Amino acid sequence: MLVNIALGDMEPRQAQLPLSMLEKRGVKYVKAKITKIDPPDNRVVETDQGKFNYDYLLASLGVENDFQSYNLGVGYHNYTLDGALKLKEALRSFTGGKVVLLAP
């Protein structure tokens, strides 16, 4: 949703929901490093916070951007909330010219 923030379609608060809201639906949220996932027959995931049995496993692996290799520190981007907000401000004052879009 960072591109929507950068384009002014939404505010950052609209793109955020507390993970505690999952608990209202009976979902247990654990922030941990996964060390092993047992096949679906056993339905066990091992983490640095312990072992957990599951019916359904949602592993959100995240992303780590390599700003140095892609030279993303130069110009504007929407890979972080801070970057999206800076891009939004830059687009507000854009009056024309060439735009280069990098989508790695």
Long-range contacts (C-beta under 8 A, 24 or more apart in sequence): 2-78, 2-79, 2-80, 2-81, 2-83, 2-84, 3-78, 3-84, 5-78, 5-81, 5-84, 5-85, 5-88, 6-76, 6-78, 6-83, 6-84, 6-85, 6-87, 6-88, 6-91, 7-88, 7-91, 8-88, 8-91, 8-92, 12-81, 12-85, 28-52, 34-59, 70-102, 70-104
